Amino acid sequence: MDEQVLRSLIKWPNTPDCFGWLALDRRGQWRMRDEYAQANQLSGNVIQHAALNEFISRNYAHDSLGRYFFQNGPQRVFITLDATPWIARIIPSESGPQLLTQCGTEIRPHSALSDERGNIYITGLVLQSLSDQVNSAVFTKSEFLSLALLHDHDLDLFSEQSQVQEDACSFRGSWQWAGKTLAIEPIHSIELSKRFNFVKVPSN
């Protein structure tokens, strides 16, 4: 969380929250949703400005209700999630592949999940900011067990490291990551938000 953002929260503590204007899509892109997009259930426009994307990513947080938001100065802009709070990418590095979120933070994976649509989700620890419910200017930064949708461009890489068998409408099996064998378990997509405590469409 940027220091200037925290200072603005103290200076203007009662700024109204904003809902519906910002979204995170399935490919980890932030989208601006104007009144027309909201009224017509449209995805909105992808934010192309690199500095703004970085600013949103640095000031991305959640509250105890599982609502994710961008702290834009004193204003809390709650985010509509197309899929999950995090989108995972498999990124090559000199020390081996890394799992990174759309914010560039590392995911320390515990397992993977496969749903009825063939989506793959990574469960693991992600360093993130949690809003204090008593004092909105206070954030706790810690690792939380979270869920990330694996970007569809990385499904082939994932499958190369996996052994799976059909299980009802999905798959189960195992996945090799950093020398460890991690489980792949089936799940129904409707269960995800409750199990991992996130709200896809936040409201007052």
C-alpha positions as a printed Julia matrix, in Angstrom:
204×3 Matrix{Float64}:
   0.0     0.0     0.0
   1.45    3.36   -1.04
   2.36    5.76    1.79
   0.55    8.62    0.06
  -2.62    6.52   -0.05
  -2.45    5.82    3.68
  -1.91    9.53    4.41
  -4.95   10.47    2.33
  -7.1     7.98    4.28
  -6.19    9.74    7.5
  -6.84   13.17    5.99
 -10.2    12.29    4.36
 -11.56    9.34    6.38
 -15.21    9.51    5.28
 -14.9     9.4     1.49
 -17.79    7.28    0.07
 -16.99    3.85   -1.35
 -17.35    3.17   -5.08
 -18.97    0.04   -6.55
 -19.25   -1.35  -10.07
 -16.73    0.88  -11.85
 -13.68   -1.39  -11.83
 -13.36   -5.06  -12.77
 -10.7    -7.76  -12.96
 -11.15  -10.04  -15.95
 -10.13  -13.66  -16.5
  -6.79  -12.62  -18.02
  -5.71  -10.42  -15.14
  -6.61   -7.15  -16.85
  -8.14   -4.25  -14.94
 -11.22   -2.91  -16.73
 -12.99    0.43  -16.33
 -16.79    0.04  -16.43
 -18.68    3.26  -17.09
 -22.42    3.69  -16.56
 -23.23    2.28  -20.01
 -21.11   -0.84  -19.4
 -22.73   -1.4   -16.01
 -26.27   -0.9   -17.29
 -25.72   -3.32  -20.19
 -23.67   -5.93  -18.31
 -20.59   -5.27  -20.45
 -17.0    -6.05  -19.51
 -15.79   -2.45  -19.85
 -12.58   -1.1   -21.34
  -9.18   -2.6   -20.57
  -6.98   -0.07  -18.76
  -3.94    0.38  -20.97
  -2.05    3.01  -18.97
   0.97    1.2   -17.48
   1.43    3.55  -14.48
  -2.27    3.3   -13.56
  -2.16   -0.51  -13.77
   0.85   -0.54  -11.45
  -0.86    1.88   -9.04
  -3.96   -0.33   -8.85
  -1.81   -3.44   -8.32
   0.19   -1.84   -5.49
  -2.97   -0.73   -3.69
  -5.08   -3.86   -4.16
  -6.46   -5.24   -0.89
  -9.43   -7.01    0.67
 -11.62   -6.8     3.75
 -12.84   -9.48    6.15
 -16.06   -9.89    4.13
 -14.01  -11.13    1.18
 -14.55   -7.97   -0.89
 -11.51   -6.96   -2.95
 -10.85   -3.31   -3.72
  -8.41   -0.73   -5.05
  -7.6     1.96   -2.48
  -7.58    5.04   -4.71
  -6.34    7.7    -2.32
  -9.09    8.13    0.27
 -11.68    6.29   -1.87
 -12.21    2.53   -1.76
 -13.07    1.25   -5.25
 -14.55   -2.24   -4.94
 -13.73   -4.62   -7.77
 -16.07   -6.88   -9.71
 -14.33  -10.22  -10.26
 -14.95  -12.12  -13.49
 -13.43  -15.22  -11.91
 -11.23  -15.0    -8.81
  -9.31  -12.31   -6.87
  -6.05  -13.45   -8.45
  -5.04  -14.54  -11.93
  -1.94  -16.77  -12.05
   0.77  -16.8   -14.7
   3.65  -19.26  -15.03
   6.7   -17.05  -15.57
  10.15  -18.44  -16.48
  13.15  -17.29  -14.47
  16.82  -18.25  -14.04
  15.97  -20.25  -10.92
  13.03  -22.01  -12.54
   9.41  -21.11  -13.31
   7.49  -18.89  -10.91
   3.79  -18.51  -10.26
   2.91  -14.83  -10.18
  -0.38  -12.98   -9.75
  -1.61  -10.13  -11.95
  -0.03   -7.83   -9.35
   3.39   -9.45   -9.77
   3.32  -11.1    -6.34
   4.41  -14.7    -5.86
   2.0   -17.55   -5.22
   3.33  -20.37   -3.03
   1.11  -23.19   -4.29
  -0.54  -25.85   -2.11
  -2.66  -27.6    -4.74
  -4.68  -27.16   -7.92
  -8.39  -27.45   -8.61
 -10.22  -28.34  -11.83
 -13.84  -27.33  -12.42
 -16.6   -28.57  -14.71
 -15.59  -26.08  -17.46
 -11.97  -27.21  -17.6
 -10.64  -24.2   -15.69
  -7.58  -24.73  -13.51
  -7.22  -22.88  -10.22
  -4.13  -22.63   -8.04
  -4.56  -22.6    -4.28
  -1.68  -21.15   -2.29
  -0.28  -18.42   -0.1
  -0.26  -14.88   -1.47
   1.18  -11.85    0.32
  -1.63   -9.27    0.44
  -3.16   -6.41    2.42
  -6.16   -6.85    4.7
  -8.23   -3.85    5.75
  -8.84   -3.25    9.46
 -12.61   -3.17    9.99
 -12.36   -0.81   12.97
  -9.95    1.69   11.4
 -10.06    1.76    7.59
  -6.67    3.5     7.47
  -4.97    0.45    8.99
  -3.88   -2.47    6.8
  -2.28   -5.75    7.82
   0.07   -7.27    5.26
   0.39  -11.02    5.51
   0.23  -14.25    3.52
  -3.28  -15.59    3.12
  -4.46  -18.83    1.55
  -6.05  -17.68   -1.69
  -7.33  -18.86   -5.03
  -6.02  -17.87   -8.46
  -7.43  -18.78  -11.86
  -4.62  -20.03  -14.09
  -4.38  -17.87  -17.23
  -5.58  -19.83  -20.24
  -2.28  -19.18  -22.06
  -0.54  -21.34  -19.44
  -2.83  -24.37  -19.53
  -0.5   -26.26  -21.88
   2.47  -25.65  -19.55
   0.4   -26.88  -16.64
  -0.76  -30.01  -18.47
   2.84  -30.92  -19.35
   3.56  -31.2   -15.62
   0.35  -33.01  -14.71
  -1.11  -36.48  -14.6
  -4.89  -36.55  -14.48
  -7.85  -38.86  -14.83
 -11.5   -38.06  -15.33
 -13.59  -37.65  -12.18
 -17.32  -37.14  -12.85
 -17.44  -33.86  -14.83
 -13.9   -32.79  -14.01
 -10.42  -34.19  -13.32
  -8.24  -35.26  -10.42
  -4.61  -36.22  -10.3
  -1.25  -34.67   -9.5
   0.94  -31.79  -10.62
   4.71  -31.4   -10.42
   5.93  -28.02   -9.19
   9.39  -27.08   -7.86
  10.24  -30.73   -7.2
   7.02  -31.39   -5.28
   3.97  -33.43   -6.21
   0.81  -31.39   -5.59
  -2.75  -32.66   -5.78
  -5.28  -31.73   -8.46
  -8.81  -32.02   -7.07
 -12.18  -31.57   -8.79
 -14.49  -28.77   -7.71
 -17.71  -27.21   -8.94
 -17.26  -23.54   -9.84
 -20.24  -22.51   -7.71
 -18.31  -23.61   -4.59
 -15.23  -21.45   -5.14
 -16.26  -18.1    -3.67
 -17.66  -19.59   -0.46
 -14.74  -21.96    0.1
 -12.12  -19.24   -0.46
 -14.06  -16.31    1.03
 -14.28  -13.86   -1.84
 -17.18  -11.82   -3.24
 -17.39  -11.64   -7.02
 -19.76   -8.66   -7.14
 -19.27   -6.5    -4.02
 -22.07   -4.25   -2.82
 -22.85   -2.0     0.14
